[in-house]
């Protein structure tokens, strides 16, 4: 017996399936795109993983935003690198007083 022949009683009348709830609704999320843009334009990242399959930066930004929604910390920490010159995480402008700390202190 396939799912198309089940009656409403067999399917659990009164209980909406997740697919039925999502059909009429649209969810829009807004997120800060700073991290996604840094990831999309970073030379090292452009050559790695799924990002290397997309030449357009906008596609890489979209992928990074999707990953950021799923796990913000993991996507942010992808910017970390042991070499200070390649460490994009230290270049992010996250707080208005961030410039008060000398970059040399952050590296040691």
N, CA, C and O atoms as CSV, one atom per row, in Angstrom:
chain,resi,resn,atom,element,x,y,z
A,1,UNK,N,N,0.849,-1.164,0.000
A,1,UNK,CA,C,0.000,0.000,0.000
A,1,UNK,C,C,0.899,1.232,0.000
A,1,UNK,O,O,1.736,1.376,0.891
A,2,UNK,N,N,0.747,2.122,-0.975
A,2,UNK,CA,C,1.566,3.330,-1.003
A,2,UNK,C,C,0.894,4.460,-0.243
A,2,UNK,O,O,-0.276,4.345,0.122
A,3,UNK,N,N,1.608,5.545,0.003
A,3,UNK,CA,C,1.115,6.666,0.800
A,3,UNK,C,C,-0.062,7.376,0.186
A,3,UNK,O,O,-0.815,8.037,0.902
A,4,UNK,N,N,-0.251,7.264,-1.137
A,4,UNK,CA,C,-1.343,7.988,-1.786
A,4,UNK,C,C,-2.690,7.351,-1.512
A,4,UNK,O,O,-3.716,8.007,-1.690
A,5,UNK,N,N,-2.729,6.090,-1.084
A,5,UNK,CA,C,-3.996,5.424,-0.835
A,5,UNK,C,C,-4.406,5.460,0.631
A,5,UNK,O,O,-5.459,4.925,0.980
A,6,UNK,N,N,-3.622,6.063,1.484
A,6,UNK,CA,C,-3.964,6.143,2.903
A,6,UNK,C,C,-5.038,7.197,3.119
A,6,UNK,O,O,-5.039,8.242,2.469
A,7,UNK,N,N,-5.936,6.914,4.024
A,7,UNK,CA,C,-6.967,7.891,4.362
A,7,UNK,C,C,-6.405,8.883,5.371
A,7,UNK,O,O,-5.321,8.673,5.916
A,8,UNK,N,N,-7.135,9.957,5.618
A,8,UNK,CA,C,-6.717,10.960,6.594
A,8,UNK,C,C,-6.595,10.338,7.973
A,8,UNK,O,O,-5.734,10.735,8.757
A,9,UNK,N,N,-7.449,9.366,8.278
A,9,UNK,CA,C,-7.390,8.686,9.573
A,9,UNK,C,C,-6.081,7.908,9.692
A,9,UNK,O,O,-5.444,7.921,10.744
A,10,UNK,N,N,-5.672,7.217,8.590
A,10,UNK,CA,C,-4.439,6.434,8.610
A,10,UNK,C,C,-3.209,7.334,8.737
A,10,UNK,O,O,-2.217,6.950,9.356
A,11,UNK,N,N,-3.275,8.516,8.156
A,11,UNK,CA,C,-2.131,9.435,8.187
A,11,UNK,C,C,-2.031,10.179,9.510
A,11,UNK,O,O,-1.027,10.842,9.771
A,12,UNK,N,N,-3.040,10.082,10.334
A,12,UNK,CA,C,-3.016,10.801,11.607
A,12,UNK,C,C,-3.728,12.130,11.464
A,12,UNK,O,O,-3.098,13.184,11.545
A,13,UNK,N,N,-5.023,12.092,11.253
A,13,UNK,CA,C,-5.806,13.310,11.052
A,13,UNK,C,C,-5.604,14.253,12.217
A,13,UNK,O,O,-5.539,13.822,13.369
A,14,UNK,N,N,-5.505,15.518,11.928
A,14,UNK,CA,C,-5.301,16.508,12.967
A,14,UNK,C,C,-3.835,16.836,13.168
A,14,UNK,O,O,-3.506,17.857,13.771
A,15,UNK,N,N,-2.954,15.986,12.672
A,15,UNK,CA,C,-1.521,16.233,12.777
A,15,UNK,C,C,-1.012,16.669,11.411
A,15,UNK,O,O,-1.127,15.928,10.435
A,16,UNK,N,N,-0.456,17.856,11.341
A,16,UNK,CA,C,0.081,18.336,10.070
A,16,UNK,C,C,1.487,17.789,9.870
A,16,UNK,O,O,2.302,17.778,10.793
A,17,UNK,N,N,1.752,17.347,8.675
A,17,UNK,CA,C,3.101,16.865,8.387
A,17,UNK,C,C,4.028,18.057,8.220
A,17,UNK,O,O,3.569,19.141,7.861
A,18,UNK,N,N,5.326,17.886,8.472
A,18,UNK,CA,C,6.273,18.999,8.320
A,18,UNK,C,C,6.260,19.585,6.918
A,18,UNK,O,O,6.400,20.798,6.760
A,19,UNK,N,N,6.098,18.758,5.903
A,19,UNK,CA,C,6.079,19.256,4.523
A,19,UNK,C,C,4.854,20.130,4.290
A,19,UNK,O,O,4.941,21.142,3.595
A,20,UNK,N,N,3.728,19.757,4.853
A,20,UNK,CA,C,2.506,20.539,4.667
A,20,UNK,C,C,2.619,21.894,5.341
A,20,UNK,O,O,2.102,22.885,4.826
A,21,UNK,N,N,3.280,21.952,6.475
A,21,UNK,CA,C,3.434,23.221,7.175
A,21,UNK,C,C,4.373,24.165,6.432
A,21,UNK,O,O,4.188,25.381,6.460
A,22,UNK,N,N,5.357,23.615,5.782
A,22,UNK,CA,C,6.360,24.441,5.124
A,22,UNK,C,C,5.927,24.923,3.748
A,22,UNK,O,O,6.531,25.850,3.209
A,23,UNK,N,N,4.896,24.320,3.167
A,23,UNK,CA,C,4.490,24.674,1.810
A,23,UNK,C,C,4.010,26.111,1.734
A,23,UNK,O,O,4.416,26.836,0.826
A,24,UNK,N,N,3.172,26.545,2.643
A,24,UNK,CA,C,2.605,27.881,2.573
A,24,UNK,C,C,3.422,28.941,3.288
A,24,UNK,O,O,3.088,30.124,3.214
A,25,UNK,N,N,4.465,28.554,3.966
A,25,UNK,CA,C,5.241,29.512,4.744
A,25,UNK,C,C,6.625,29.710,4.144
A,25,UNK,O,O,7.228,28.778,3.612
A,26,UNK,N,N,7.113,30.932,4.237
A,26,UNK,CA,C,8.474,31.236,3.808
A,26,UNK,C,C,9.197,31.861,4.980
A,26,UNK,O,O,8.670,32.752,5.646
A,27,UNK,N,N,10.388,31.398,5.225
A,27,UNK,CA,C,11.181,31.927,6.320
A,27,UNK,C,C,12.354,32.698,5.741
A,27,UNK,O,O,13.100,32.184,4.908
A,28,UNK,N,N,12.506,33.921,6.182
A,28,UNK,CA,C,13.606,34.750,5.724
A,28,UNK,C,C,14.505,35.043,6.914
A,28,UNK,O,O,14.049,35.543,7.943
A,29,UNK,N,N,15.778,34.729,6.766
A,29,UNK,CA,C,16.752,34.993,7.809
A,29,UNK,C,C,17.696,36.083,7.329
A,29,UNK,O,O,18.122,36.081,6.174
A,30,UNK,N,N,18.014,36.995,8.201
A,30,UNK,CA,C,19.032,37.989,7.868
A,30,UNK,C,C,20.207,37.775,8.803
A,30,UNK,O,O,20.041,37.562,10.004
A,31,UNK,N,N,21.372,37.835,8.236
A,31,UNK,CA,C,22.595,37.642,8.999
A,31,UNK,C,C,23.620,38.663,8.559
A,31,UNK,O,O,23.534,39.225,7.467
A,32,UNK,N,N,24.583,38.893,9.418
A,32,UNK,CA,C,25.711,39.749,9.079
A,32,UNK,C,C,26.526,39.039,8.008
A,32,UNK,O,O,26.889,37.874,8.165
A,33,UNK,N,N,26.807,39.732,6.939
A,33,UNK,CA,C,27.494,39.094,5.818
A,33,UNK,C,C,28.997,39.320,5.816
A,33,UNK,O,O,29.670,38.915,4.868
A,34,UNK,N,N,29.535,39.945,6.830
A,34,UNK,CA,C,30.960,40.240,6.891
A,34,UNK,C,C,31.804,38.967,6.784
A,34,UNK,O,O,32.731,38.903,5.976
A,35,UNK,N,N,31.494,37.979,7.578
A,35,UNK,CA,C,32.275,36.743,7.582
A,35,UNK,C,C,32.130,36.021,6.240
A,35,UNK,O,O,33.110,35.497,5.710
A,36,UNK,N,N,30.931,35.993,5.699
A,36,UNK,CA,C,30.719,35.330,4.412
A,36,UNK,C,C,31.508,36.012,3.299
A,36,UNK,O,O,32.065,35.338,2.433
A,37,UNK,N,N,31.559,37.327,3.316
A,37,UNK,CA,C,32.311,38.047,2.283
A,37,UNK,C,C,33.814,37.809,2.429
A,37,UNK,O,O,34.516,37.625,1.434
A,38,UNK,N,N,34.299,37.815,3.653
A,38,UNK,CA,C,35.723,37.559,3.866
A,38,UNK,C,C,36.061,36.158,3.379
A,38,UNK,O,O,37.088,35.961,2.728
A,39,UNK,N,N,35.222,35.197,3.682
A,39,UNK,CA,C,35.463,33.815,3.231
A,39,UNK,C,C,35.403,33.709,1.713
A,39,UNK,O,O,36.220,33.013,1.109
A,40,UNK,N,N,34.465,34.379,1.103
A,40,UNK,CA,C,34.274,34.256,-0.342
A,40,UNK,C,C,35.439,34.838,-1.135
A,40,UNK,O,O,35.776,34.336,-2.207
A,41,UNK,N,N,36.049,35.887,-0.614
A,41,UNK,CA,C,37.111,36.562,-1.359
A,41,UNK,C,C,38.518,36.157,-0.911
A,41,UNK,O,O,39.499,36.623,-1.491
A,42,UNK,N,N,38.636,35.317,0.087
A,42,UNK,CA,C,39.947,34.920,0.586
A,42,UNK,C,C,40.619,33.986,-0.425
A,42,UNK,O,O,40.003,33.011,-0.857
A,43,UNK,N,N,41.874,34.266,-0.811
A,43,UNK,CA,C,42.541,33.445,-1.833
A,43,UNK,C,C,42.696,31.980,-1.442
A,43,UNK,O,O,42.566,31.105,-2.298
A,44,UNK,N,N,42.968,31.694,-0.184
A,44,UNK,CA,C,43.146,30.307,0.259
A,44,UNK,C,C,41.822,29.550,0.195
A,44,UNK,O,O,41.792,28.383,-0.196
A,45,UNK,N,N,40.744,30.199,0.572
A,45,UNK,CA,C,39.431,29.556,0.614
A,45,UNK,C,C,38.913,29.273,-0.799
A,45,UNK,O,O,38.247,28.264,-1.032
A,46,UNK,N,N,39.223,30.171,-1.736
A,46,UNK,CA,C,38.743,29.989,-3.109
A,46,UNK,C,C,39.265,28.709,-3.740
A,46,UNK,O,O,38.698,28.227,-4.720
A,47,UNK,N,N,40.330,28.157,-3.195
A,47,UNK,CA,C,40.933,26.947,-3.760
A,47,UNK,C,C,40.549,25.688,-2.996
A,47,UNK,O,O,41.019,24.603,-3.338
A,48,UNK,N,N,39.705,25.803,-1.969
A,48,UNK,CA,C,39.373,24.675,-1.110
A,48,UNK,C,C,37.936,24.216,-1.276
A,48,UNK,O,O,37.048,25.002,-1.607
A,49,UNK,N,N,37.728,22.948,-1.044
A,49,UNK,CA,C,36.402,22.356,-0.927
A,49,UNK,C,C,35.422,22.750,-2.007
A,49,UNK,O,O,35.769,22.832,-3.185
A,50,UNK,N,N,34.205,22.991,-1.594
A,50,UNK,CA,C,33.133,23.319,-2.522
A,50,UNK,C,C,33.321,24.694,-3.153
A,50,UNK,O,O,32.803,24.952,-4.240
A,51,UNK,N,N,34.044,25.562,-2.492
A,51,UNK,CA,C,34.232,26.919,-3.003
A,51,UNK,C,C,34.990,26.944,-4.324
A,51,UNK,O,O,34.785,27.848,-5.133
A,52,UNK,N,N,35.859,25.969,-4.555
A,52,UNK,CA,C,36.654,25.974,-5.787
A,52,UNK,C,C,35.802,25.696,-7.018
A,52,UNK,O,O,36.243,25.948,-8.139
A,53,UNK,N,N,34.596,25.184,-6.830
A,53,UNK,CA,C,33.707,24.892,-7.955
A,53,UNK,C,C,32.950,26.121,-8.452
A,53,UNK,O,O,32.276,26.053,-9.481
A,54,UNK,N,N,33.049,27.220,-7.751
A,54,UNK,CA,C,32.288,28.429,-8.107
A,54,UNK,C,C,33.233,29.594,-8.366
A,54,UNK,O,O,33.986,30.006,-7.483
A,55,UNK,N,N,33.187,30.117,-9.576
A,55,UNK,CA,C,34.028,31.254,-9.938
A,55,UNK,C,C,33.457,32.571,-9.439
A,55,UNK,O,O,34.204,33.506,-9.153
A,56,UNK,N,N,32.137,32.648,-9.333
A,56,UNK,CA,C,31.491,33.899,-8.927
A,56,UNK,C,C,31.516,34.049,-7.411
A,56,UNK,O,O,31.085,33.154,-6.683
A,57,UNK,N,N,32.022,35.185,-6.940
A,57,UNK,CA,C,32.066,35.405,-5.487
A,57,UNK,C,C,30.682,35.371,-4.836
A,57,UNK,O,O,30.556,34.954,-3.685
A,58,UNK,N,N,29.655,35.799,-5.547
A,58,UNK,CA,C,28.312,35.811,-4.971
A,58,UNK,C,C,27.854,34.404,-4.586
A,58,UNK,O,O,27.171,34.230,-3.577
A,59,UNK,N,N,28.218,33.420,-5.370
A,59,UNK,CA,C,27.864,32.039,-5.040
A,59,UNK,C,C,28.612,31.580,-3.784
A,59,UNK,O,O,28.046,30.894,-2.934
A,60,UNK,N,N,29.881,31.964,-3.677
A,60,UNK,CA,C,30.657,31.595,-2.485
A,60,UNK,C,C,30.106,32.294,-1.248
A,60,UNK,O,O,30.106,31.716,-0.162
A,61,UNK,N,N,29.632,33.543,-1.401
A,61,UNK,CA,C,29.011,34.263,-0.283
A,61,UNK,C,C,27.742,33.534,0.146
A,61,UNK,O,O,27.504,33.363,1.342
A,62,UNK,N,N,26.933,33.107,-0.804
A,62,UNK,CA,C,25.687,32.400,-0.484
A,62,UNK,C,C,25.969,31.089,0.251
A,62,UNK,O,O,25.279,30.756,1.214
A,63,UNK,N,N,26.968,30.356,-0.195
A,63,UNK,CA,C,27.328,29.096,0.463
A,63,UNK,C,C,27.789,29.371,1.887
A,63,UNK,O,O,27.391,28.671,2.819
A,64,UNK,N,N,28.621,30.380,2.055
A,64,UNK,CA,C,29.132,30.709,3.377
A,64,UNK,C,C,28.016,31.184,4.304
A,64,UNK,O,O,28.007,30.837,5.485
A,65,UNK,N,N,27.080,31.968,3.787
A,65,UNK,CA,C,25.946,32.408,4.617
A,65,UNK,C,C,25.097,31.217,5.054
A,65,UNK,O,O,24.647,31.159,6.198
A,66,UNK,N,N,24.880,30.276,4.149
A,66,UNK,CA,C,24.124,29.075,4.513
A,66,UNK,C,C,24.819,28.277,5.599
A,66,UNK,O,O,24.178,27.782,6.527
A,67,UNK,N,N,26.115,28.157,5.482
A,67,UNK,CA,C,26.878,27.450,6.516
A,67,UNK,C,C,26.891,28.235,7.823
A,67,UNK,O,O,26.870,27.646,8.904
A,68,UNK,N,N,26.926,29.557,7.727
A,68,UNK,CA,C,26.921,30.397,8.925
A,68,UNK,C,C,25.608,30.249,9.684
A,68,UNK,O,O,25.605,30.235,10.915
A,69,UNK,N,N,24.503,30.138,8.971
A,69,UNK,CA,C,23.205,29.943,9.624
A,69,UNK,C,C,23.192,28.615,10.372
A,69,UNK,O,O,22.643,28.525,11.471
A,70,UNK,N,N,23.792,27.585,9.782
A,70,UNK,CA,C,23.804,26.269,10.416
A,70,UNK,C,C,24.740,26.200,11.615
A,70,UNK,O,O,24.393,25.616,12.642
A,71,UNK,N,N,25.928,26.796,11.491
A,71,UNK,CA,C,26.908,26.727,12.575
A,71,UNK,C,C,27.831,27.949,12.509
A,71,UNK,O,O,28.883,27.899,11.872
A,72,UNK,N,N,27.438,29.048,13.170
A,72,UNK,CA,C,28.206,30.291,13.074
A,72,UNK,C,C,29.654,30.162,13.548
A,72,UNK,O,O,30.557,30.733,12.937
A,73,UNK,N,N,29.881,29.429,14.615
A,73,UNK,CA,C,31.236,29.327,15.138
A,73,UNK,C,C,32.151,28.571,14.183
A,73,UNK,O,O,33.289,28.982,13.953
A,74,UNK,N,N,31.661,27.478,13.631
A,74,UNK,CA,C,32.483,26.696,12.702
A,74,UNK,C,C,32.837,27.504,11.469
A,74,UNK,O,O,33.973,27.441,10.998
A,75,UNK,N,N,31.893,28.259,10.937
A,75,UNK,CA,C,32.162,29.048,9.736
A,75,UNK,C,C,33.123,30.195,10.039
A,75,UNK,O,O,33.972,30.523,9.210
A,76,UNK,N,N,33.000,30.798,11.200
A,76,UNK,CA,C,33.892,31.885,11.581
A,76,UNK,C,C,35.310,31.360,11.805
A,76,UNK,O,O,36.280,31.986,11.377
A,77,UNK,N,N,35.427,30.233,12.463
A,77,UNK,CA,C,36.751,29.700,12.770
A,77,UNK,C,C,37.483,29.181,11.539
A,77,UNK,O,O,38.684,28.919,11.603
A,78,UNK,N,N,36.786,29.032,10.431
A,78,UNK,CA,C,37.453,28.656,9.187
A,78,UNK,C,C,38.405,29.748,8.717
A,78,UNK,O,O,39.270,29.494,7.879
A,79,UNK,N,N,38.258,30.952,9.244
A,79,UNK,CA,C,39.129,32.066,8.873
A,79,UNK,C,C,40.468,32.028,9.613
A,79,UNK,O,O,41.404,32.731,9.234
A,80,UNK,N,N,40.562,31.213,10.663
A,80,UNK,CA,C,41.778,31.158,11.470
A,80,UNK,C,C,42.904,30.487,10.695
A,80,UNK,O,O,42.690,29.509,9.978
A,81,UNK,N,N,44.094,31.026,10.852
A,81,UNK,CA,C,45.293,30.413,10.288
A,81,UNK,C,C,46.443,30.713,11.237
A,81,UNK,O,O,46.477,31.780,11.851
A,82,UNK,N,N,47.379,29.792,11.363
A,82,UNK,CA,C,48.500,29.973,12.289
A,82,UNK,C,C,49.428,31.100,11.861
A,82,UNK,O,O,50.035,31.761,12.704
A,83,UNK,N,N,49.541,31.319,10.569
A,83,UNK,CA,C,50.406,32.402,10.081
A,83,UNK,C,C,49.642,33.727,10.161
A,83,UNK,O,O,48.563,33.846,9.580
A,84,UNK,N,N,50.176,34.715,10.865
A,84,UNK,CA,C,49.460,35.990,11.054
A,84,UNK,C,C,49.087,36.683,9.753
A,84,UNK,O,O,48.051,37.346,9.691
A,85,UNK,N,N,49.895,36.549,8.719
A,85,UNK,CA,C,49.592,37.207,7.453
A,85,UNK,C,C,48.370,36.604,6.765
A,85,UNK,O,O,47.700,37.285,5.988
A,86,UNK,N,N,48.079,35.357,7.037
A,86,UNK,CA,C,46.939,34.685,6.419
A,86,UNK,C,C,45.757,34.543,7.366
A,86,UNK,O,O,44.744,33.950,6.997
A,87,UNK,N,N,45.864,35.070,8.565
A,87,UNK,CA,C,44.811,34.940,9.564
A,87,UNK,C,C,43.768,36.039,9.362
A,87,UNK,O,O,43.924,37.155,9.856
A,88,UNK,N,N,42.730,35.716,8.645
A,88,UNK,CA,C,41.673,36.688,8.369
A,88,UNK,C,C,40.796,36.961,9.586
A,88,UNK,O,O,40.109,37.981,9.641
A,89,UNK,N,N,40.815,36.073,10.541
A,89,UNK,CA,C,40.003,36.265,11.739
A,89,UNK,C,C,40.446,37.503,12.519
A,89,UNK,O,O,39.620,38.190,13.120
A,90,UNK,N,N,41.751,37.785,12.509
A,90,UNK,CA,C,42.256,38.950,13.231
A,90,UNK,C,C,41.952,40.262,12.500
A,90,UNK,O,O,42.070,41.339,13.084
A,91,UNK,N,N,41.567,40.171,11.239
A,91,UNK,CA,C,41.263,41.378,10.466
A,91,UNK,C,C,39.796,41.776,10.514
A,91,UNK,O,O,39.435,42.850,10.031
A,92,UNK,N,N,38.947,40.937,11.083
A,92,UNK,CA,C,37.527,41.252,11.155
A,92,UNK,C,C,37.289,42.415,12.111
A,92,UNK,O,O,37.893,42.488,13.180
A,93,UNK,N,N,36.427,43.296,11.725
A,93,UNK,CA,C,36.055,44.428,12.565
A,93,UNK,C,C,34.820,44.030,13.372
A,93,UNK,O,O,33.693,44.248,12.927
A,94,UNK,N,N,35.022,43.458,14.537
A,94,UNK,CA,C,33.924,42.916,15.329
A,94,UNK,C,C,33.436,43.853,16.434
A,94,UNK,O,O,32.307,43.728,16.908
A,95,UNK,N,N,34.290,44.790,16.840
A,95,UNK,CA,C,33.930,45.687,17.936
A,95,UNK,C,C,34.555,47.041,17.680
A,95,UNK,O,O,35.632,47.129,17.090
A,96,UNK,N,N,33.894,48.089,18.115
A,96,UNK,CA,C,34.386,49.441,17.838
A,96,UNK,C,C,35.701,49.749,18.549
A,96,UNK,O,O,36.439,50.629,18.105
A,97,UNK,N,N,36.012,49.053,19.632
A,97,UNK,CA,C,37.261,49.273,20.358
A,97,UNK,C,C,38.348,48.268,19.985
A,97,UNK,O,O,39.409,48.231,20.607
A,98,UNK,N,N,38.085,47.481,18.997
A,98,UNK,CA,C,39.046,46.456,18.601
A,98,UNK,C,C,40.375,47.064,18.161
A,98,UNK,O,O,41.424,46.448,18.351
A,99,UNK,N,N,40.350,48.235,17.588
A,99,UNK,CA,C,41.570,48.891,17.143
A,99,UNK,C,C,42.433,49.406,18.285
A,99,UNK,O,O,43.572,49.813,18.057
A,100,UNK,N,N,41.913,49.396,19.508
A,100,UNK,CA,C,42.672,49.882,20.653
A,100,UNK,C,C,43.806,48.926,21.035
A,100,UNK,O,O,44.768,49.333,21.686
A,101,UNK,N,N,43.694,47.673,20.638
A,101,UNK,CA,C,44.735,46.692,20.923
A,101,UNK,C,C,45.674,46.624,19.724
A,101,UNK,O,O,45.242,46.425,18.589
A,102,UNK,N,N,46.949,46.789,19.993
A,102,UNK,CA,C,47.930,46.727,18.904
A,102,UNK,C,C,47.959,45.332,18.293
A,102,UNK,O,O,47.903,44.347,19.029
A,103,UNK,N,N,48.046,45.218,16.978
A,103,UNK,CA,C,48.066,43.898,16.324
A,103,UNK,C,C,49.220,43.022,16.807
A,103,UNK,O,O,49.083,41.799,16.827
A,104,UNK,N,N,50.344,43.606,17.194
A,104,UNK,CA,C,51.476,42.812,17.677
A,104,UNK,C,C,51.113,42.041,18.947
A,104,UNK,O,O,51.599,40.929,19.155
A,105,UNK,N,N,50.276,42.615,19.783
A,105,UNK,CA,C,49.861,41.923,21.017
A,105,UNK,C,C,48.953,40.747,20.718
A,105,UNK,O,O,48.924,39.781,21.480
A,106,UNK,N,N,48.216,40.811,19.628
A,106,UNK,CA,C,47.321,39.724,19.266
A,106,UNK,C,C,48.068,38.516,18.704
A,106,UNK,O,O,47.563,37.394,18.743
A,107,UNK,N,N,49.240,38.745,18.194
A,107,UNK,CA,C,49.998,37.674,17.548
A,107,UNK,C,C,50.841,36.883,18.533
A,107,UNK,O,O,51.315,35.798,18.197
A,108,UNK,N,N,51.040,37.396,19.737
A,108,UNK,CA,C,51.926,36.710,20.693
A,108,UNK,C,C,51.169,36.251,21.902
A,108,UNK,O,O,51.754,35.656,22.807
